[in-house]
């Protein structure tokens, strides 16, 4: 693995072939000139000092190197990949080369350097997660088993509305306005059949049920394709080229409940025009693949509707992975099994997803 520092005058990129390296080095030189001439304030054409230029380039290279290790080798980095970098920083999956977590201030500096990089490339990308210089806190905490079940139960009623025949004309008019926003059509075109369509929507239950079984990373949900699903085997086969943090094909078996919800969703999905030209398993209301921010927005709504109390915890989409890791270890007390279940490359990586449960804390209190 290559190593970058602010003092490097020449970088070496063994991950790239000769042609890629020529293009990438040329891009870096242009980036340095941009930072020097206007990087600090493009509108006023104010640049950074030479020392600042070196550290900012180094931070961008750290982020790009992480993408190369966990996604694919390319001379460019997409906004979606930058989102994954920020998410990995927030959850401490993107770490320093010595294995320690980045301090919050360091995370903020890497994030800021990426903003520079995208402005240089003419993009207005901004991170969905911000960092400050306060001491780092746990990036994600697990749900309890009861909370995971409650999220599933809530997904079955999420965005349900009263039956059409049970509403007065005034109430129907208000709900028709709501449905127009939900399904993305003019209010005048909303029909009684749309009431049933919303109340029978299996998208959210299928997403939560499969997440409950597999604890998908947001990046994998973003890539998930319909043809990866084997309905007869009740499993999803992840191709090697699309696996996150792995370069081998792997199979994720689903619970009967998750397979049933996914089967119901795929039947509905086949009749939805929003999915006519895409193989993506799930799309947002705006027709885009889910990303960290849209998944966390959905989860926040489910948590609120379920009445789950945060109790000082940070609950986000990665909490599903922390939950699966925690309760797998509680049952098996074997980090190798946790690593296999979460598809981590090492037990040290898997250990970050294991938290002491209240049951373990109570038993520890009685040890002495």
C-alpha positions in Angstrom: 0.0 0.0 0.0 1.4 3.4 -0.9 2.0 6.0 1.7 1.3 9.7 1.4 2.5 12.6 3.5 2.4 16.4 3.4 6.2 16.4 2.7 6.0 14.1 -0.4 7.3 15.9 -3.5 6.4 13.0 -5.7 3.7 10.4 -5.2 3.8 6.8 -6.4 0.6 5.1 -7.4 1.3 1.4 -7.8 -2.5 0.8 -8.0 -2.7 2.6 -11.3 -1.4 1.4 -14.7 1.0 3.5 -16.6 -1.7 5.4 -18.6 -3.9 6.0 -15.5 -0.9 7.3 -13.6 -0.1 9.9 -16.3 -3.7 11.2 -16.2 -3.9 11.1 -12.4 -0.5 12.9 -11.9 -1.6 15.6 -14.4 -4.9 16.1 -12.5 -3.0 16.4 -9.2 -0.7 19.1 -10.7 -3.8 21.0 -11.9 -5.3 20.6 -8.5 -2.2 22.1 -6.8 -2.3 25.1 -9.1 -6.0 25.6 -8.4 -5.3 25.5 -4.6 -2.5 28.0 -5.0 -4.4 30.4 -7.2 -8.0 30.4 -5.8 -8.6 27.3 -3.7 -9.2 29.2 -0.4 -11.7 31.6 -1.9 -12.5 31.0 -5.6 -14.7 34.1 -5.9 -11.9 36.4 -4.6 -9.1 34.3 -6.2 -7.4 33.7 -2.9 -5.2 30.6 -2.7 -3.6 28.6 0.1 0.0 28.7 1.3 2.5 26.1 0.0 2.4 24.2 3.2 -1.4 24.1 3.2 -1.5 22.9 -0.4 0.7 19.9 0.5 -1.5 18.8 3.5 -4.8 19.3 1.5 -3.5 17.2 -1.4 -2.3 14.5 1.1 -5.8 14.4 2.7 -7.5 14.0 -0.7 -5.1 11.2 -1.6 -5.9 9.5 1.7 -9.6 9.6 0.8 -8.9 8.4 -2.8 -6.7 5.6 -1.6 -9.6 4.4 0.7 -11.9 4.4 -2.3 -9.3 2.4 -4.3 -9.1 -0.2 -1.5 -12.9 -0.5 -0.9 -14.5 0.1 -4.3 -12.6 0.3 -7.6 -9.5 1.8 -9.1 -10.2 5.0 -11.1 -8.5 8.3 -11.8 -11.7 10.0 -10.7 -13.8 9.9 -7.5 -17.6 10.3 -7.8 -19.8 12.2 -5.4 -21.3 8.9 -4.3 -17.9 7.5 -3.4 -17.1 10.7 -1.5 -20.3 10.1 0.5 -19.0 6.7 1.3 -15.7 8.1 2.5 -17.5 10.5 4.8 -19.8 7.8 6.1 -16.7 5.6 6.8 -15.1 8.4 8.6 -18.2 8.9 10.7 -18.4 5.2 11.6 -14.6 4.8 12.1 -14.3 2.3 9.3 -11.9 4.7 7.6 -8.9 4.8 9.9 -5.4 6.0 10.1 -2.7 3.7 8.8 -1.7 2.7 12.3 -5.3 1.4 12.9 -6.3 4.2 15.3 -9.4 6.3 14.7 -9.1 9.7 13.2 -9.8 12.6 15.7 -12.9 14.6 14.9 -10.7 17.5 13.8 -8.8 15.3 11.3 -12.1 14.0 9.9 -13.2 17.6 9.4 -10.0 18.4 7.5 -10.3 15.4 5.2 -13.9 16.4 4.5 -12.9 20.0 3.8 -10.1 18.8 1.4 -12.7 16.8 -0.5 -14.9 19.9 -0.9 -11.8 21.6 -2.4 -11.3 18.7 -4.8 -14.9 18.8 -6.0 -14.9 22.5 -6.4 -11.8 22.1 -8.5 -13.7 19.7 -10.7 -16.7 22.0 -11.0 -19.0 20.2 -8.6 -21.0 21.6 -5.7 -20.7 18.4 -3.7 -21.0 18.9 0.1 -20.9 16.2 2.8 -24.1 15.1 4.4 -22.2 14.6 7.7 -20.2 17.3 9.4 -17.4 17.0 12.0 -16.1 19.3 14.7 -13.1 19.4 16.9 -14.8 17.9 20.0 -13.6 14.5 21.2 -14.9 11.7 19.1 -18.0 9.8 20.3 -19.3 6.4 19.2 -20.3 6.8 15.6 -23.2 4.4 16.0 -24.8 2.5 18.8 -26.8 -0.7 18.5 -30.6 -1.1 18.7 -32.0 -3.5 21.2 -33.6 -6.6 19.9 -37.0 -5.3 20.8 -36.3 -2.0 18.9 -35.3 -3.9 15.7 -38.6 -5.8 15.9 -40.4 -2.5 16.5 -38.8 -1.0 13.4 -40.0 -4.0 11.4 -43.5 -3.7 12.7 -43.5 0.1 12.0 -42.3 -0.5 8.4 -45.5 -2.4 7.9 -47.7 0.6 8.7 -45.3 3.4 7.6 -47.0 6.0 5.4 -50.3 4.1 5.6 -53.4 6.3 5.3 -57.1 5.9 6.2 -59.2 3.8 3.8 -60.8 5.9 1.0 -64.4 4.7 2.0 -63.9 5.7 5.6 -63.2 9.4 4.8 -65.5 12.4 4.4 -65.2 14.4 1.1 -63.1 17.1 2.9 -60.8 14.5 4.4 -60.4 12.8 1.0 -59.4 16.2 -0.4 -56.7 16.6 2.2 -55.4 13.1 1.8 -55.5 13.5 -2.0 -53.1 16.4 -1.7 -50.8 14.3 0.5 -50.9 11.4 -1.9 -50.1 13.6 -4.8 -46.8 14.5 -3.1 -46.1 10.9 -2.0 -46.6 9.3 -5.4 -45.5 12.2 -7.5 -48.6 13.0 -9.7 -50.9 16.0 -9.9 -53.6 16.1 -7.3 -56.3 16.0 -10.0 -55.0 12.6 -11.2 -55.1 10.9 -7.8 -57.7 8.1 -7.9 -59.2 5.8 -5.2 -56.9 3.0 -6.4 -53.9 5.1 -5.3 -55.1 4.7 -1.7 -54.7 0.9 -1.9 -51.4 1.2 -3.7 -49.9 3.2 -0.9 -51.3 1.0 1.9 -50.0 -2.1 0.2 -46.5 -0.8 -0.5 -43.9 -3.4 0.3 -40.8 -1.3 -0.4 -40.1 -0.2 3.1 -40.9 -3.6 4.8 -38.6 -5.3 2.2 -35.8 -2.9 2.9 -36.1 -3.2 6.7 -36.6 -6.9 6.7 -33.5 -7.6 4.5 -31.5 -5.1 6.5 -32.5 -7.0 9.6 -31.1 -10.2 8.1 -28.0 -8.9 6.5 -27.1 -5.4 8.0 -26.3 -4.0 4.6 -23.9 -1.1 4.3 -25.6 1.9 2.7 -23.2 1.6 -0.3 -24.4 -1.9 -1.0 -28.1 -0.9 -0.8 -27.1 1.8 -3.3 -25.8 -0.9 -5.7 -28.3 -3.6 -5.0 -29.8 -5.1 -8.2 -32.9 -7.2 -8.7 -31.2 -10.0 -10.6 -28.9 -10.7 -7.6 -31.9 -12.2 -5.8 -32.5 -15.9 -5.9 -36.1 -16.3 -4.8 -36.1 -20.1 -4.8 -33.0 -20.1 -2.5 -34.1 -17.2 -0.4 -30.7 -15.6 -0.9 -29.0 -12.6 -2.5 -25.8 -13.3 -4.3 -23.4 -10.3 -4.3 -21.1 -10.2 -7.4 -17.4 -9.7 -6.6 -17.2 -6.5 -8.6 -20.0 -4.9 -6.5 -19.1 -6.2 -3.1 -18.2 -3.5 -0.6 -14.8 -3.9 1.1 -14.4 -7.4 -0.4 -13.4 -8.6 -3.9 -15.0 -11.9 -3.8 -18.6 -13.1 -4.5 -20.6 -13.9 -1.4 -24.1 -15.1 -0.6 -26.5 -13.6 1.9 -29.3 -15.9 3.0 -32.5 -14.2 4.1 -35.0 -15.1 6.8 -38.4 -16.4 5.6 -39.9 -13.1 6.7 -37.4 -11.1 4.7 -37.8 -13.3 1.6 -41.6 -13.0 1.8 -41.4 -9.2 2.0 -39.0 -9.0 -0.8 -41.1 -11.3 -3.0 -44.1 -9.0 -2.4 -42.1 -5.9 -3.2 -40.6 -7.3 -6.4 -44.1 -8.2 -7.6 -45.2 -4.6 -7.0 -42.0 -3.2 -8.4 -42.6 -4.9 -11.7 -45.8 -2.9 -12.2 -44.2 0.4 -11.3 -43.1 2.7 -14.2 -40.5 4.3 -12.0 -38.4 1.1 -12.3 -38.9 0.5 -16.0 -35.3 1.5 -17.0 -33.3 0.4 -14.0 -32.2 -2.8 -12.3 -31.9 -1.2 -8.9 -33.7 -3.0 -6.2 -35.0 0.1 -4.4 -35.3 3.8 -5.5 -36.3 6.9 -3.5 -39.5 8.8 -4.3 -37.4 11.0 -6.6 -36.2 7.9 -8.6 -32.6 7.8 -7.2 -30.8 4.9 -5.6 -30.7 5.2 -1.8 -27.6 6.7 -0.2 -26.5 7.2 3.4 -28.4 10.5 3.8 -31.7 9.2 2.4 -31.5 5.9 4.3 -30.9 7.8 7.6 -33.8 10.1 6.8 -36.0 7.1 6.3 -34.7 5.6 9.5 -35.2 8.8 11.5 -38.9 8.8 10.4 -39.3 5.1 11.4 -37.7 5.7 14.8 -40.0 8.7 15.5 -43.1 6.8 14.4 -42.1 3.7 16.4 -41.6 5.9 19.5 -38.0 4.7 20.1 -36.1 6.7 22.6 -32.5 7.5 21.7 -31.5 7.6 25.4 -28.2 9.4 24.5 -27.3 6.9 21.8 -26.4 7.7 18.2 -28.9 5.7 16.1 -28.3 5.7 12.4 -28.3 3.2 9.5 -25.0 1.6 10.7 -26.8 0.8 14.0 -28.2 -2.3 12.2 -24.6 -3.5 11.7 -23.7 -2.8 15.3 -26.8 -4.6 16.4 -26.1 -7.7 14.4 -22.5 -7.7 15.5 -23.4 -7.2 19.2 -26.1 -9.9 19.4 -24.2 -12.4 17.2 -21.3 -12.1 19.7 -23.6 -12.3 22.7 -25.0 -15.6 21.3 -21.7 -17.2 19.9 -19.0 -15.3 21.9 -16.8 -15.8 18.8 -15.3 -12.8 16.9 -14.5 -15.0 13.9 -18.2 -15.7 13.5 -19.0 -11.9 13.9 -16.4 -11.2 11.2 -18.0 -13.7 8.9 -21.5 -12.5 9.5 -20.6 -8.9 8.9 -18.2 -9.7 6.1 -15.2 -8.1 7.9 -11.7 -9.0 6.9 -10.4 -9.3 10.5 -11.6 -9.9 14.1 -10.2 -6.5 15.1 -12.5 -4.9 12.5 -15.4 -7.0 13.7 -14.8 -6.1 17.3 -15.8 -2.5 16.6 -19.3 -3.7 16.1 -19.6 -5.4 19.4 -21.1 -3.4 22.3 -21.7 -4.5 25.9 -25.5 -5.1 26.3 -27.4 -4.4 29.4 -27.5 -8.1 30.1 -23.7 -8.4 30.0 -23.4 -5.2 32.1 -25.7 -6.7 34.8 -23.8 -9.9 34.9 -20.4 -8.0 35.1 -21.8 -6.1 38.1 -22.1 -9.4 40.0 -18.6 -10.8 39.1 -16.9 -9.5 42.3 
